[in-house]
Amino acid sequence: MEHFGYTAGGRDVARATLRRGDISLTLISLGAAVQSLTVPDREGRPVDVVLGYDTAAEYEAGRDYFGATVGRYANRIAGARFSLGGREYRLTANEGANTLHGGEGFDKRVFDVRETEGGVEFSRRSPHLEDGFPGDLDVTVRYELGDGEVRITYEAVADLDTVVNLTNHSYFDLSAGGGAAAHELRLFSDAYTEPDAALIPTGRIVPVEGTRFDFRAAKPLTESFDHNFVLGAPGELREAAELYSPDTGICMTVLTTMPGLQLYTGGAMSSRRGKNGAALEPGAGLCLETQFYPDSPNRPEFPPALLRAGEKYQHTTIWRFSAK
């Protein structure tokens, strides 16, 4: 564990690095975020496959959620409100009239951090009505390295009924600088949630067959996406996506227990400098966000993101790497 910097409010930001074989994972306590993830290409050369920054100040100022744990509710909630138990909860609106990634969100919060056997664990208490969400919520995010893989485990317990949807918002570039368009993608999904112009679901589940959303066979990412794909019922660990870079030969398989995956190709990214002075433009990376569906608290037909008081929220996502 080492010092990485301070927030504008003077909070210390810690950094921890995990290594196993040819994989190295660096994490920071601001946003419980992935700062770097280095894996070997087909020639055995190390490639950092995630976008990020060099300083804590850049993470605090940035609005693209680089590597962060986002919550309490990843993705969008329409009208920045939902009802639960006969009461309406008004949330922080940060994308027009809607809430994106929890409002002020976890990405700008400093987590407590401790090293565990084979991993690093981040935790914090999100207090009752933080960003408008009900209940004191105790959150734990644990990163572990296995043979050729990163395992992320999310756990949470609340003292009131609430909604929870946690994910990691890393931007991946397996191509050593080629950006989202330099990849081929396969999704284990037959349908997607139709969005309106504000990217809020209409409620329709649309088959991908015959549309540009059909990634059941791997194909190049030649178009822009910010869409939620349907995976199946929550709870079962399943393959969700395969991402491949012909440039480096690096392949990443995503497995998850979550029912949806948001494919975001970075079209709304701001232009800025990243790690080591790299010039980052829109589309410099892509996100594969495992999660509940957008706006589930207002959509009873979607898999529920409800967490009852005293029950445990627990979900797992795995990033598995190889090269060919």
FENZINOR-V952230 format. One line per field, one symbol per residue. phi: phi as a letter, one per 40 degrees, with the letter a starting at -180 (. if undefined). psi: psi as a letter, one per 40 degrees, with the letter a starting at -180 (. if undefined). Layout:
phi = ???
psi = ???
This chain:
phi = .acbibcccgccbcbbbbbafcbbbbbbccgfbccaabbccccgccbccbcabcbcccccccbbgdgccbicbcgbbcgfaabaggbcbcbccbbgcbbbfggcgccbbcccbacbcgabbbaabccdgcfgccgcbcbbbbbbbbcgabbbbbbabbcbdabaababbcccaccghcgdccbbbbbcababccbcccgcdchcbbccdgbcccbcbdacccbcbabcbcbicchccacbabbbbccbgcbbbbbacccaaccbcgccdccacbdfgccbbdgcabbbccaccdfdcbbcccdcccbcdgcbcaabbbbbbaaa
psi = hihdaiideehhhihihihhbehhhhiiehefihdihhiiaeeeihhheiiaieiddddddieefheihiidhiaihhefiiihfehhhhihhegbeihhfebdiddeihiiiihiheahhiiihhiheheehiihhhhhhhhihaheihhhhhiihieihaihgiihfihhgeefeeadeeihhhhgheiihhiadefhheehhhieheieegfdihiigeiiigihihdaiidhhihdihhhhddeehhhhhiieieihhhhefdeiihihaifehhhiheeiiighhiiiifddegeeihhfhhiheihhhiihhhhiii.
